[in-house]
């Protein structure tokens, strides 16, 4: 029979301890507590303002992207100064009159970037003219109209590249897929006699079909033969370009009233409607671009196919072990990517950019889509914002060249610098001495196939 080692303590089976015993126990507890180290007071939680300031100068995605823009603008300003002989001459006597060099540099750079802003976002002079009645509201919305017009096809090609990235493929062939898309869209636009509405729908679908066909070829080669998608898509870019050049001058396609390489014009019934009247170029293609962005975001984040796509992109061997068909996924990735690029190409001839096929009708939207995808960190809504930025640079660059005499090629340099700095977050972090981000590591998304 066991005995209670502490007979003074109370027990549910026994009577409660006396008041004297309770007082004695409390005194002993107090003495023992006095010999221990006092408990630390909990640190107060930082306020929202403090958290904001702590993360403001951290290497998070927003800060690095913003500082990359700042660095690109600064380097662009230096290039403007170096390329202007009159401003550069003032630096030959900078020790005698430094104000001349600083004043001329500031005038050149500020006017150039001011015209870049006025040509892409907002022109205060046009707004004041609208208020006093000297011009209409169209002049106020003209900069935004130009930005959206240039951005619409870039959204599609950027999404095409980003979708392939997420699936582990590096789709260099958005240029060729957009070229085949613009070919089929234009042919449907001036060869098929269809009523309005239906004609536009058929032309858009034809452009998507052309991109899908041109994406299926490298997809099936990658899935069945293991052929590298980078090599295949680069070669198919050349095939599509030369096919366009040959097709334009063929009988039935070339404009019979012209001797140069240009096709017949797309019928008005197949043109995307303009959103702000005939005097502004922005068309319904930008609405389709937003819809496509939402669709790709839903596909990647909400659908079973999107899960399989991301799983294959992360680790094809593990995905195959889990029962996912890597072959089927590779083909679907390239087909969907080609559809998006083909829609971007169809925007170039069904929208307000051009109404007929020419050798340069697609411009560089496929290659620019790679930059847009990288700038948007291969995320659908990030791609949309990146396309708007590139569209603004293109629209503002036209005004900057006309009013400030700055070469339009400088805009291309700015685009390249932005992507370089964003693709090298460690460089930006070192230049600005940024702290490490708390939420997640900043990383650049790269395709497994590259």
DAQUIHU-V561115 format. One record per backbone hydrogen bond with DSSP energy under -1.0 kcal/mol. CO is the residue of the C=O (numbers start at 0). NH is the residue of the N-H. E is the energy in kcal/mol with one decimal. If there is no record, write none. Layout:
BEGIN
co=CO nh=NH e=E
co=CO nh=NH e=E
END
This chain:
BEGIN
co=5 nh=8 e=-1.2
co=10 nh=13 e=-1.2
co=17 nh=21 e=-2.2
co=18 nh=22 e=-2.4
co=19 nh=23 e=-2.3
co=20 nh=24 e=-2.5
co=21 nh=25 e=-2.3
co=22 nh=26 e=-2.2
co=23 nh=27 e=-2.3
co=24 nh=28 e=-2.3
co=25 nh=29 e=-2.0
co=26 nh=30 e=-2.2
co=27 nh=31 e=-2.4
co=28 nh=32 e=-2.3
co=29 nh=33 e=-1.6
co=46 nh=50 e=-2.4
co=47 nh=51 e=-2.3
co=48 nh=52 e=-2.1
co=49 nh=53 e=-2.4
co=50 nh=54 e=-2.1
co=51 nh=55 e=-1.3
co=54 nh=57 e=-1.3
co=56 nh=434 e=-2.0
co=57 nh=59 e=-2.2
co=59 nh=63 e=-2.4
co=60 nh=64 e=-2.3
co=61 nh=65 e=-2.5
co=62 nh=66 e=-2.7
co=63 nh=67 e=-2.0
co=64 nh=68 e=-1.8
co=65 nh=69 e=-1.9
co=66 nh=70 e=-2.6
co=67 nh=71 e=-2.4
co=68 nh=72 e=-2.3
co=69 nh=73 e=-2.4
co=70 nh=74 e=-2.8
co=71 nh=75 e=-2.4
co=72 nh=76 e=-2.1
co=73 nh=77 e=-2.0
co=74 nh=78 e=-2.2
co=75 nh=79 e=-2.1
co=76 nh=80 e=-2.1
co=77 nh=81 e=-2.5
co=78 nh=82 e=-2.1
co=83 nh=87 e=-2.5
co=84 nh=88 e=-1.7
co=88 nh=91 e=-1.6
co=92 nh=96 e=-2.3
co=97 nh=101 e=-2.1
co=98 nh=102 e=-2.8
co=99 nh=103 e=-2.4
co=100 nh=104 e=-2.1
co=101 nh=105 e=-2.4
co=102 nh=106 e=-2.4
co=103 nh=107 e=-2.2
co=104 nh=108 e=-2.6
co=105 nh=109 e=-2.6
co=106 nh=110 e=-1.9
co=107 nh=111 e=-2.0
co=108 nh=112 e=-2.5
co=109 nh=113 e=-2.1
co=110 nh=114 e=-2.2
co=111 nh=115 e=-1.8
co=112 nh=116 e=-2.0
co=113 nh=117 e=-2.6
co=114 nh=118 e=-2.1
co=116 nh=120 e=-2.7
co=116 nh=121 e=-1.3
co=122 nh=126 e=-1.8
co=123 nh=127 e=-2.5
co=124 nh=128 e=-2.2
co=125 nh=129 e=-1.8
co=126 nh=130 e=-1.8
co=127 nh=131 e=-2.0
co=128 nh=133 e=-1.9
co=128 nh=134 e=-1.3
co=136 nh=140 e=-1.7
co=140 nh=144 e=-2.4
co=141 nh=145 e=-2.3
co=142 nh=146 e=-2.2
co=143 nh=147 e=-2.5
co=144 nh=148 e=-2.0
co=145 nh=149 e=-2.3
co=146 nh=150 e=-1.9
co=147 nh=151 e=-1.9
co=150 nh=154 e=-1.9
co=151 nh=155 e=-1.2
co=152 nh=156 e=-2.1
co=153 nh=157 e=-2.5
co=154 nh=158 e=-2.4
co=155 nh=159 e=-2.1
co=156 nh=160 e=-2.1
co=157 nh=161 e=-2.6
co=158 nh=162 e=-2.8
co=159 nh=163 e=-1.6
co=160 nh=164 e=-2.3
co=161 nh=165 e=-2.4
co=162 nh=166 e=-1.1
co=163 nh=168 e=-3.0
co=164 nh=167 e=-2.2
co=169 nh=171 e=-1.3
co=172 nh=176 e=-2.6
co=173 nh=177 e=-2.4
co=174 nh=178 e=-1.7
co=175 nh=179 e=-2.4
co=176 nh=180 e=-2.0
co=177 nh=181 e=-2.4
co=178 nh=182 e=-1.8
co=179 nh=183 e=-2.3
co=180 nh=184 e=-2.2
co=181 nh=185 e=-2.2
co=182 nh=186 e=-2.6
co=183 nh=187 e=-2.3
co=184 nh=188 e=-1.4
co=185 nh=189 e=-1.7
co=186 nh=190 e=-1.9
co=188 nh=266 e=-1.7
co=191 nh=193 e=-1.4
co=194 nh=198 e=-2.6
co=195 nh=197 e=-1.5
co=196 nh=200 e=-2.1
co=197 nh=201 e=-2.6
co=198 nh=202 e=-2.3
co=199 nh=203 e=-2.5
co=200 nh=204 e=-2.4
co=201 nh=205 e=-2.2
co=202 nh=206 e=-2.0
co=203 nh=207 e=-2.0
co=204 nh=208 e=-2.5
co=205 nh=209 e=-2.4
co=206 nh=210 e=-2.0
co=207 nh=211 e=-2.2
co=208 nh=212 e=-2.4
co=209 nh=213 e=-2.0
co=210 nh=214 e=-1.5
co=211 nh=215 e=-2.2
co=212 nh=216 e=-1.4
co=214 nh=218 e=-1.5
co=215 nh=219 e=-2.9
co=216 nh=220 e=-1.9
co=217 nh=221 e=-2.2
co=218 nh=222 e=-2.3
co=219 nh=223 e=-2.7
co=220 nh=224 e=-1.5
co=220 nh=226 e=-1.8
co=227 nh=231 e=-2.0
co=228 nh=232 e=-2.5
co=229 nh=233 e=-2.0
co=230 nh=234 e=-2.1
co=231 nh=235 e=-2.4
co=232 nh=236 e=-1.6
co=233 nh=237 e=-1.3
co=234 nh=238 e=-2.0
co=235 nh=239 e=-2.5
co=236 nh=240 e=-2.2
co=237 nh=241 e=-2.5
co=238 nh=242 e=-2.1
co=239 nh=243 e=-2.1
co=240 nh=244 e=-2.1
co=241 nh=245 e=-2.2
co=242 nh=246 e=-2.6
co=243 nh=247 e=-2.0
co=246 nh=249 e=-1.7
co=249 nh=252 e=-1.8
co=249 nh=253 e=-2.6
co=252 nh=263 e=-2.0
co=254 nh=257 e=-1.9
co=259 nh=261 e=-1.5
co=261 nh=254 e=-2.5
co=266 nh=269 e=-1.6
co=267 nh=270 e=-1.2
co=272 nh=283 e=-2.0
co=281 nh=274 e=-2.0
co=282 nh=285 e=-1.5
co=283 nh=287 e=-1.8
co=284 nh=288 e=-2.0
co=285 nh=289 e=-1.9
co=286 nh=290 e=-2.2
co=287 nh=291 e=-2.6
co=288 nh=292 e=-2.1
co=289 nh=293 e=-2.2
co=290 nh=294 e=-2.3
co=291 nh=295 e=-2.5
co=292 nh=296 e=-2.3
co=293 nh=297 e=-2.5
co=294 nh=298 e=-2.6
co=295 nh=299 e=-2.5
co=296 nh=300 e=-2.1
co=297 nh=301 e=-2.6
co=302 nh=306 e=-1.6
co=303 nh=307 e=-2.4
co=304 nh=308 e=-2.7
co=305 nh=309 e=-2.5
co=306 nh=310 e=-2.5
co=307 nh=311 e=-2.6
co=308 nh=312 e=-2.2
co=309 nh=313 e=-1.9
co=310 nh=314 e=-2.6
co=314 nh=318 e=-2.4
co=315 nh=319 e=-2.4
co=316 nh=320 e=-2.2
co=317 nh=321 e=-1.8
co=318 nh=323 e=-2.5
co=319 nh=322 e=-1.3
co=323 nh=325 e=-1.0
co=324 nh=328 e=-2.1
co=325 nh=329 e=-2.6
co=326 nh=330 e=-1.8
co=327 nh=331 e=-2.4
co=328 nh=332 e=-2.6
co=329 nh=333 e=-2.0
co=330 nh=334 e=-2.2
co=331 nh=335 e=-2.8
co=332 nh=336 e=-2.4
co=333 nh=337 e=-2.3
co=334 nh=338 e=-2.3
co=335 nh=339 e=-2.0
co=336 nh=340 e=-2.2
co=337 nh=341 e=-2.8
co=338 nh=342 e=-2.1
co=339 nh=343 e=-1.9
co=340 nh=344 e=-2.2
co=341 nh=345 e=-2.4
co=342 nh=346 e=-1.5
co=344 nh=347 e=-1.1
co=345 nh=349 e=-2.7
co=346 nh=350 e=-1.2
co=349 nh=271 e=-3.1
co=354 nh=265 e=-3.4
co=356 nh=262 e=-2.0
co=357 nh=360 e=-1.7
co=361 nh=364 e=-1.6
co=363 nh=367 e=-2.9
co=364 nh=368 e=-1.4
co=366 nh=370 e=-1.1
co=367 nh=371 e=-2.5
co=368 nh=372 e=-2.5
co=369 nh=373 e=-2.1
co=370 nh=374 e=-2.8
co=371 nh=375 e=-2.4
co=372 nh=377 e=-2.9
co=373 nh=376 e=-1.4
co=375 nh=378 e=-1.5
co=378 nh=382 e=-2.7
co=379 nh=383 e=-1.9
co=380 nh=384 e=-1.9
co=381 nh=385 e=-2.4
co=382 nh=386 e=-2.6
co=383 nh=387 e=-1.9
co=384 nh=388 e=-2.0
co=385 nh=389 e=-2.5
co=386 nh=390 e=-2.6
co=387 nh=391 e=-2.2
co=388 nh=392 e=-2.3
co=389 nh=393 e=-2.2
co=390 nh=394 e=-2.7
co=391 nh=395 e=-3.0
co=392 nh=396 e=-1.9
co=393 nh=397 e=-1.3
co=394 nh=398 e=-1.1
co=395 nh=399 e=-2.5
co=396 nh=400 e=-2.1
co=397 nh=401 e=-1.7
co=398 nh=402 e=-3.0
co=399 nh=403 e=-1.7
co=399 nh=405 e=-1.3
co=406 nh=409 e=-1.4
co=407 nh=410 e=-1.1
co=408 nh=412 e=-1.9
co=409 nh=413 e=-2.4
co=410 nh=414 e=-2.3
co=411 nh=415 e=-2.3
co=412 nh=416 e=-2.6
co=413 nh=417 e=-2.4
co=414 nh=418 e=-2.0
co=415 nh=419 e=-2.5
co=416 nh=420 e=-2.6
co=417 nh=421 e=-2.2
co=418 nh=422 e=-2.5
co=423 nh=427 e=-1.4
co=424 nh=428 e=-2.7
co=425 nh=429 e=-2.1
co=426 nh=430 e=-2.3
co=427 nh=431 e=-2.2
co=428 nh=433 e=-1.8
co=434 nh=58 e=-3.3
co=446 nh=449 e=-1.0
END
